[in-house]
Amino acid sequence: MVMKTFSINICTEVRMQSLPAYPGQQAHMMPMPIMTSIPLNSGQLLFIVGANGTGKSTLMGSIGQMNFGNSKRVLANRTLCFDNEQIGMASSEVKNQSANLKNNENNPDSRWQINNFQNYRAKIDVNEVILAEANLNSEISQIAREGNVEVLNNFIKQNPSLIKIINEVFEASNLKIKLKLNGIENISALREENFEYSIARMSDGERNAFIIASNILTAEKDTLILLDEPERHLHKSIVVPLLANLMNLRKDCAFVISTHELDLPLEFADSKILITRNCNRVPMALGGYTFEIEMLETAEELPDSLKLDIIGSRKKVLFIEGEVHRSLDSPLYSLLFPNISIIPKGSSKNVFQSVIGIRSNLKLNWVEAFGLIDRDGFEGDDEISSQEEKGIFRLDVYSSEAIYYNPKIMEKVAARNDLNYKKLVENAIKSGLTAIEKHKENIVSYSVERHIWNQIDREVPKRSCLLKDNALKLTIDIASIRGADLTKLSELVSKNNFVEILKCYPVRESSALSEISKNLGFASRKAYEAAVINLISQDEDAKQIALSLTGNLMAQLS
C-alpha cells in the first residue's frame, strides 16, 4: 500500500523579515509567519496534549483549515443530540448539509458560535452509515440478478456490512450494544437483553462511540482524521480498544487526536506527541494564531508540570502481561482498577523491568508503578514477599483465564440466562474436567517447564559468588517433577477440585475452557469471556470476586 504523507504545518511565531526590493528601491520589512512542519504518514497517530487554555482546540481547527480538502474532523468533545427520532435524510440533503458543515468548520469562530449546522451533525453521521448500507445492498442486488452465485458469495465475504463492522468493533471494545438497520431510514440499538431503542435515545457514551466509529469508517481513503477529546464521554477501558480497533481498520488514514487523558499516548507506543504551551492571536493574514509547542519522542518524556496541570496528582500505573488490546488481561484489569493506568507489557520479564525501572528513576517520581503477573505455578512465600516489596504482585490463580472461569463468576453469568444455573455450571465444570483429563500430559508439560525455569532462577548465583566460583552445576530431575505434577493433577480431577486446578495449572492448554463455554450456552470462548466483562462492569459482587483473586495488590492500591 502506498502511504500518503500529510504535512501538519503550525505557525510558531511571526517574525519581521526583509523582502527583496527592485533596483533603486529600499528593502522593507514585513511580518512573516514562521512554520513548523510535522510529517504524518497514513497509519500514523499524533497526540496533542496540553493544559486547559493552551490552544489545543484552536490548533485542531487550524490543522483542519490547512488540510481542508482531505481532512475530517470528529468533535467527540461536543454533546451531539437529535431534535427528534425521525433521522432519515435524502442522499442529496446529506451531501449538501455535510458540505455546509465542513465549510462552517473552516470558520475559526465556529468553535464558539451557535449555528444551525451543528444540529445536523449527528443526523449526518447516522445517514452516512444508512447510505453506505443502501449502496452495499444495491451492489449485492445487482450481482445477484446476474446469477453468478460464486461471484456473489465472494463479494459479500469481501465487503461486509458497515453496521456489522461497527458491531464487531463495539464488541471488541467492551461496549455492550449492537446496531441494526431499522427499515431504510433509521438505525436501532440493542442491548444484550434484547432491549431495542432508537439510536436517538442512546446514552452519551454510546452515541459518542457510534459517532467516532461511523466517522472513521466512512472516511475516504487518504484522509487526515482530526479527533477531539475522544475520552470525554467514554471510560478508558472502552476508548483505548475502540481507537485501536478503528485505527487498525483504517491504516489508509492518518490521525491527530487532542486529549486531556495522558494515558492515551502511553497506550499507543508508536504515536507522536505534541505539547501545546500557549497560543496567541495574530492578524488573520498571518494565520490567525501562533502556537508555543514542543514535540516529544515518547509519552514518558511528558514533563511533570504538564502532568500536574492535567491530572493534578501523582499517577498510579499498573503494568500487566499480555499484548496491547489482544489479551484477556487488559479489559479485565481496566474494569477492576478503573482509576489506574493499565499498561500491557507482553512478558512478566518486561513487567519486572518496567516497574523496577520507574521506581528507580527519580525523573519519574510522579508515577507510582505496580506490576501484576500470573502466578504460573510459582511457589515460595519468601520470594513472593520479596517481589511485592518491589511492587510486583502475583495473582492467586495460575493465570487471568482462571478469573474468567472461576465457578462463582460462572454461576453469576449463567444466572442471567437460566433459572437452573447451578446445575448448568456443574455440568459445564464436568465437561471441563473431562477435557483436562484428556489433555493432562500437555497441561503438565507447560507446568513442568515453568517449575524448571523457577528452579533455574532460584539457583542463579549472586554477583559476589561470581568473583570466586568458576563453575555452576545444576541438576534438575525432570522425570520426578513431571511424575509429581501428573499425580497431583489426576488426584484433583478425580476429586472434582476445579478451583485448585485453576490455581495450579494452565487449563488454557486444553480444550476445557471451550467446552465449559459451550456447555454454558455460548457459541465460543470469546462470547463467554465478553459476557464476563459485561457482568463485572455491572455487578459489584462479581467485581469483588474477581478482585479477591488478584492477590495482595488491592491492599497496596487502596
C-alpha positions in Angstrom: 0.0 0.0 0.0 1.4 3.4 -1.0 1.4 5.7 2.1 0.2 9.3 1.9 2.2 11.8 3.8 0.4 14.8 5.4 2.2 17.9 6.5 1.0 19.3 9.8 2.1 22.9 9.4 1.9 25.0 12.6 2.7 28.7 12.9 5.0 29.1 15.9 5.9 32.8 15.6 5.7 35.9 13.4 9.0 37.4 12.5 9.9 40.6 10.7 11.8 39.8 7.6 13.4 41.9 4.9 11.7 41.5 1.4 13.7 41.8 -1.8 13.4 45.3 -3.4 13.5 46.4 -7.0 16.7 48.0 -8.2 17.0 51.5 -6.8 14.3 50.9 -4.1 14.9 50.4 -0.4 14.2 47.0 1.0 11.4 47.0 3.6 10.4 44.8 6.5 7.3 42.6 6.6 5.8 40.3 9.2 6.1 36.7 8.1 4.7 33.6 9.7 7.4 31.0 10.8 6.1 27.5 10.3 7.0 24.2 11.9 6.1 21.2 9.8 5.4 17.7 11.2 5.2 14.9 8.7 2.5 12.3 9.4 2.0 9.2 7.2 -1.1 7.1 6.7 -1.4 4.7 9.6 0.4 7.1 12.0 -1.0 8.9 15.0 -0.2 12.3 16.5 -1.5 13.2 20.0 -1.9 16.8 21.0 -1.8 17.3 24.8 -1.8 20.4 27.0 -3.4 22.1 29.9 -6.7 23.9 29.6 -6.4 27.2 27.7 -3.2 26.4 25.8 -4.8 26.2 22.4 -5.5 22.5 21.7 -8.9 23.0 20.1 -7.7 26.1 18.2 -4.7 24.2 16.9 -7.0 21.3 15.8 -9.1 23.9 13.9 -6.0 25.4 12.3 -4.8 21.9 11.1 -8.2 21.3 9.7 -8.2 24.6 7.7 -4.8 23.9 6.3 -5.9 20.4 5.2 -9.4 21.4 4.2 -9.6 19.2 1.1 -8.6 15.9 2.7 -9.4 16.1 6.4 -12.3 15.1 8.5 -13.0 16.5 12.0 -14.7 14.4 14.7 -15.9 16.6 17.6 -16.1 13.9 20.2 -15.9 16.5 22.9 -19.2 18.1 22.0 -22.6 16.9 23.1 -24.4 15.8 20.0 -28.2 15.3 20.1 -31.1 14.7 17.8 -34.1 17.0 17.7 -36.4 14.1 17.2 -36.4 10.3 16.3 -37.1 10.9 12.6 -33.5 10.7 11.5 -33.7 9.8 7.8 -32.5 12.3 5.2 -32.4 12.2 1.4 -28.9 11.4 0.0 -28.8 14.8 -1.7 -29.6 16.5 1.6 -26.9 14.5 3.4 -24.3 15.6 0.8 -25.4 19.3 1.0 -25.5 19.5 4.7 -22.2 17.7 5.1 -20.6 20.2 2.8 -22.2 23.1 4.7 -20.9 21.7 8.0 -17.4 21.3 6.7 -17.4 24.9 5.3 -18.7 26.0 8.7 -15.8 24.2 10.5 -13.4 26.1 8.3 -14.6 29.3 10.1 -12.2 29.9 13.1 -15.2 31.2 15.1 -17.3 28.1 14.6 -16.0 26.5 17.8 -17.8 29.1 20.0 -20.7 30.3 17.8 -24.1 28.8 17.9 -25.3 27.9 14.4 -27.9 25.6 12.7 -25.3 23.4 11.0 -24.4 21.7 14.3 -28.0 20.4 14.6 -27.3 18.3 11.5 -24.0 16.8 12.7 -25.4 13.7 14.5 -28.0 13.1 11.7 -25.4 13.3 9.0 -23.3 10.7 10.8 -26.2 8.3 11.1 -27.3 8.8 7.5 -23.8 8.3 6.1 -24.0 4.8 7.6 -27.5 4.3 6.3 -26.4 5.3 2.8 -23.3 3.0 2.9 -25.7 0.1 3.8 -28.1 1.1 1.0 -25.2 1.3 -1.6 -23.9 -2.1 -0.5 -27.3 -3.7 -0.7 -27.8 -2.2 -4.2 -24.5 -3.7 -5.4 -25.4 -7.1 -3.9 -28.8 -7.0 -5.7 -27.1 -6.1 -9.0 -24.7 -9.0 -8.7 -27.5 -11.4 -7.6 -29.5 -10.5 -10.6 -26.6 -11.6 -12.8 -27.0 -15.1 -11.3 -23.4 -16.0 -10.5 -23.6 -17.4 -7.0 -19.8 -17.7 -6.6 -19.2 -14.1 -7.5 -22.0 -13.0 -5.2 -20.6 -15.0 -2.2 -17.1 -13.7 -2.8 -18.4 -10.1 -3.0 -20.4 -10.5 0.3 -17.4 -12.1 2.0 -15.0 -9.3 0.9 -17.5 -6.4 1.5 -19.0 -6.8 5.0 -21.9 -4.6 6.1 -20.7 -1.4 7.8 -23.1 -2.0 10.7 -21.6 -5.5 11.1 -18.1 -3.9 11.2 -19.3 -1.4 13.8 -20.9 -4.1 15.9 -17.6 -6.1 15.8 -15.6 -3.1 16.9 -18.1 -2.4 19.7 -17.8 -6.0 20.9 -14.0 -5.9 20.9 -14.1 -2.6 22.7 -16.2 -3.7 25.7 -19.2 -1.8 24.5 -22.3 -3.9 25.0 -24.7 -2.6 22.4 -25.4 -3.7 18.8 -26.8 -1.7 16.0 -29.3 -2.9 13.4 -30.8 -1.2 10.3 -34.5 -0.5 11.0 -36.2 -0.1 7.7 -34.4 2.1 5.2 -34.3 5.4 7.1 -33.3 4.6 10.7 -30.9 2.6 12.9 -31.8 1.0 16.2 -29.6 0.0 19.1 -29.9 -3.3 21.0 -28.6 -4.3 24.4 -27.7 -7.8 25.3 -31.1 -8.4 26.9 -32.6 -7.6 23.5 -34.0 -4.3 24.7 -34.3 -2.3 21.4 -34.4 1.5 21.3 -33.9 4.3 18.8 -30.3 5.4 18.1 -31.5 8.9 19.1 -32.1 7.6 22.7 -28.6 6.2 23.1 -26.6 7.3 26.2 -23.9 10.0 25.7 -21.2 7.3 25.8 -22.9 5.0 23.3 -23.7 7.9 20.9 -20.1 9.2 21.1 -18.7 5.7 20.3 -21.0 5.5 17.3 -20.1 8.9 16.1 -16.4 8.2 16.4 -16.7 4.8 14.7 -19.0 6.0 11.9 -16.9 9.0 11.0 -13.7 7.0 10.9 -15.1 4.0 9.0 -16.9 6.2 6.4 -13.9 8.5 5.8 -12.4 8.4 2.3 -9.0 6.8 1.7 -6.0 9.1 2.5 -8.0 11.3 4.9 -6.5 13.1 7.8 -8.9 12.4 10.7 -8.9 15.0 13.5 -10.4 13.7 16.7 -11.2 16.0 19.6 -11.1 14.5 23.1 -12.5 11.0 22.5 -12.3 10.3 26.2 -15.0 12.9 27.1 -17.9 10.5 27.3 -16.2 7.1 27.3 -14.4 5.1 30.0 -10.8 4.4 29.3 -11.5 0.6 29.2 -13.7 1.4 26.1 -12.0 4.3 24.4 -8.5 2.6 24.2 -9.6 -0.6 22.4 -12.2 1.4 20.4 -9.5 3.7 18.9 -7.0 0.8 18.5 -9.6 -1.3 16.6 -10.7 1.5 14.4 -7.2 2.6 13.5 -6.3 -0.9 12.7 -9.1 -0.9 10.1 -8.1 2.4 8.7 -4.4 2.2 8.1 -5.0 4.2 4.9 -5.7 7.3 7.1 -3.6 9.4 9.5 -4.9 10.5 12.9 -4.5 13.6 15.0 -6.1 13.3 18.5 -6.3 16.1 21.1 -6.7 14.8 24.6 -6.6 15.5 28.3 -6.1 11.8 29.1 -2.4 11.3 29.4 -2.8 7.5 29.4 -3.9 7.5 25.8 -0.4 8.3 24.4 1.0 5.7 26.7 -1.3 3.1 25.2 -0.1 3.7 21.6 3.6 3.1 21.6 4.5 4.4 18.1 2.5 7.6 18.3 3.9 11.1 18.1 3.2 13.6 20.9 2.9 17.3 20.6 2.5 19.6 23.7 0.8 22.9 23.4 2.1 25.5 25.8 0.3 28.6 24.7 -1.4 30.3 21.7 -1.6 34.0 20.8 -3.7 35.8 18.3 -2.2 37.4 15.2 -3.8 39.0 12.2 -5.8 36.6 10.0 -3.5 37.3 7.1 -0.7 35.7 9.1 -2.7 32.7 10.1 -4.8 33.9 13.0 -2.7 32.3 15.8 0.8 31.4 16.8 1.4 28.4 19.0 4.1 27.5 21.5 4.7 23.8 21.0 7.1 21.0 21.9 7.5 17.6 20.2 8.3 14.5 22.3 9.7 11.2 21.2 7.8 9.1 23.9 5.0 9.6 26.4 7.4 9.0 29.2 9.0 12.4 28.4 5.9 14.3 29.3 7.1 17.0 31.8 6.0 17.0 35.4 4.5 20.5 35.1 2.1 19.3 32.4 1.2 16.2 34.3 0.3 18.2 37.3 -1.7 20.7 35.2 -3.7 17.9 33.7 -4.0 15.2 36.3 -3.3 17.2 39.4 -1.7 14.4 41.5 0.7 11.5 41.5 -0.3 8.9 38.9 -0.6 5.2 39.7 0.3 2.8 36.8 -0.2 -0.9 36.7 1.9 -2.9 34.3 0.4 -6.2 33.3 1.3 -9.2 31.0 -0.2 -9.6 27.5 -0.1 -7.7 24.3 -1.8 -4.4 23.8 -5.6 -4.8 23.0 -5.1 -8.6 22.3 -5.2 -10.3 25.7 -7.8 -11.2 28.3 -5.8 -9.2 30.9 -6.3 -5.6 29.7 -10.2 -5.4 29.5 -10.5 -7.2 32.8 -8.0 -5.2 34.8 -9.3 -1.9 33.3 -12.6 -2.7 35.0 -11.2 -4.0 38.2 -8.9 -1.0 38.6 -10.7 1.9 36.9 -8.7 4.7 38.4 -5.3 3.3 37.5 -3.5 3.4 34.2 -3.3 -0.2 32.8 -0.3 -0.8 30.5 0.3 -4.3 28.9 4.0 -5.1 28.6 4.0 -8.6 27.0 6.0 -10.8 29.2 6.4 -11.0 33.0 10.1 -10.0 32.5 9.0 -6.8 30.8 6.6 -6.1 33.7 9.5 -6.5 36.2 11.8 -4.2 34.2 9.1 -1.5 33.8 8.2 -1.4 37.5 11.7 -1.5 38.8 12.9 1.0 36.1 10.3 3.6 37.0 10.7 3.1 40.8 14.4 3.7 40.5 14.1 6.7 38.1 13.9 9.9 40.1 12.8 11.8 37.0 9.6 9.7 37.0 8.7 10.3 40.7 5.3 11.5 39.6 4.5 7.8 38.8 3.7 5.2 41.4 4.3 1.9 39.5 3.0 -1.6 40.2 3.1 -4.9 38.4 0.5 -7.7 38.2 1.6 -11.0 36.8 0.3 -14.6 36.6 1.1 -16.9 39.4 2.3 -19.5 36.8 2.5 -22.2 39.5 5.1 -20.1 41.3 5.7 -21.2 44.9 7.7 -19.8 47.7 6.2 -17.2 50.1 9.5 -15.5 50.8 10.2 -14.9 47.1 6.6 -13.6 46.6 7.0 -11.2 49.6 10.3 -10.0 48.2 8.7 -9.3 44.8 5.8 -7.5 46.4 8.3 -5.2 48.2 9.5 -4.2 44.7 5.9 -3.6 43.6 5.4 -6.8 41.7 2.3 -8.8 42.7 1.1 -12.3 41.6 -2.4 -13.5 41.1 -3.8 -16.1 43.5 -4.5 -18.3 40.4 -2.4 -19.7 37.6 -3.4 -17.0 35.0 -6.0 -14.4 34.2 -8.2 -17.1 32.5 -8.8 -18.6 35.9 -10.6 -15.4 37.0 -13.0 -15.6 34.0 -13.7 -19.3 34.7 -13.9 -19.1 38.5 -17.1 -21.2 39.4 -18.6 -18.2 41.3 -18.2 -16.0 38.2 -19.6 -18.7 36.0 -22.7 -19.0 38.3 -23.3 -15.3 38.0 -23.1 -15.4 34.2 -25.3 -18.4 34.0 -27.9 -17.0 36.4 -28.6 -14.2 33.9 -29.9 -16.6 31.4 -31.0 -19.8 33.2 -33.0 -20.3 36.4 -31.3 -23.7 36.8 -27.9 -22.1 36.7 -26.2 -24.2 39.4 -26.9 -27.4 37.5 -25.7 -25.7 34.3 -22.4 -24.7 35.9 -22.0 -28.2 37.5 -22.3 -29.8 34.1 -20.0 -27.3 32.4 -17.3 -28.0 35.0 -17.7 -31.7 34.5 -17.1 -31.2 30.7 -14.0 -29.1 31.6 -12.6 -31.8 33.9 -13.1 -34.4 31.2 -11.1 -32.2 28.7 -8.4 -31.7 31.4 -8.1 -35.4 31.9 -7.8 -35.9 28.2 -5.1 -33.3 27.8 -3.3 -33.7 31.1 0.0 -34.6 29.5 0.0 -31.4 27.5 -1.1 -29.3 30.5 1.6 -30.8 32.8 4.3 -30.2 30.1 3.8 -26.5 30.5 3.6 -26.7 34.2 6.9 -28.7 34.3 8.6 -26.1 32.1 7.5 -23.4 34.5 8.8 -25.3 37.5 12.2 -25.8 35.8 12.6 -22.1 34.9 11.6 -21.2 38.5 14.3 -23.6 39.9 16.9 -22.2 37.5 16.0 -18.7 38.5 16.5 -19.6 42.2 19.9 -21.2 41.5 21.4 -18.3 39.6 24.4 -17.2 41.8 24.7 -13.8 43.3 27.2 -11.4 41.8 29.5 -11.8 44.8 29.8 -15.5 44.1 30.9 -14.8 40.5 34.1 -13.4 41.8 35.2 -16.7 43.4 33.3 -19.5 41.8 34.4 -20.9 38.5 31.5 -23.2 37.7 27.8 -23.6 38.3 26.5 -27.2 38.4 22.7 -27.6 38.3 20.9 -30.9 38.1 17.1 -31.0 37.6 15.2 -34.2 37.9 12.6 -33.6 35.2 11.1 -37.1 35.5 10.3 -36.6 39.2 8.8 -33.1 38.6 6.6 -34.5 35.7 5.5 -37.5 37.7 4.6 -35.5 40.8 2.6 -33.0 38.6 0.7 -35.7 36.8 -0.2 -37.4 40.0 -1.3 -34.2 41.6 -3.4 -33.2 38.6 -5.0 -36.6 38.3 -6.0 -36.5 42.0 -7.5 -33.1 41.6 -9.6 -34.2 38.6 -10.8 -37.3 40.5 -11.9 -35.1 43.4 -13.6 -32.6 41.0 -11.4 -29.8 42.6 -11.7 -27.4 39.7 -10.8 -24.4 41.8 -7.4 -25.8 42.9 -6.7 -26.9 39.3 -7.3 -23.2 38.2 -4.7 -22.2 40.8 -2.0 -24.7 39.9 -2.3 -25.5 36.2 -2.5 -23.7 32.8 -6.0 -25.0 31.9 -5.9 -22.9 28.7 -3.6 -25.5 27.3 -6.5 -27.9 26.8 -10.0 -27.7 25.3 -11.5 -27.3 28.8 -12.4 -23.6 28.5 -14.0 -24.0 25.1 -16.0 -27.0 26.5 -17.1 -25.0 29.5 -18.2 -22.0 27.4 -20.2 -24.3 25.1 -21.9 -26.1 28.0 -22.9 -22.7 29.5 -24.7 -21.9 26.3 -22.2 -19.7 24.5 -21.1 -20.1 20.9 -17.4 -19.6 21.8 -14.9 -18.8 24.5 -14.8 -15.2 23.2 -18.6 -14.9 23.6 -18.4 -16.2 27.2 -15.5 -14.0 28.1 -17.3 -10.9 26.7 -20.2 -11.8 28.9 -17.9 -11.9 31.9 -16.6 -8.5 31.1 -20.2 -7.2 30.8 -21.1 -8.9 34.2 -18.1 -7.3 36.0 -18.9 -3.9 34.6 -22.4 -4.1 36.1 -22.3 -6.4 39.1 -20.3 -5.2 42.2 -20.4 -8.7 43.8 -18.8 -10.2 40.6 -16.2 -7.4 40.6 -15.3 -8.2 44.2 -15.0 -11.9 43.4 -12.6 -11.1 40.7 -10.6 -8.7 42.8 -10.2 -11.4 45.5 -8.2 -13.4 43.1 -5.6 -10.7 42.4 -3.5 -11.4 45.4 -2.3 -8.6 47.7 -2.4 -5.9 45.1 -5.7 -4.3 46.1 -4.5 -3.6 49.6 -1.5 -1.7 48.2 -3.6 0.3 45.8 -6.3 1.4 48.3 
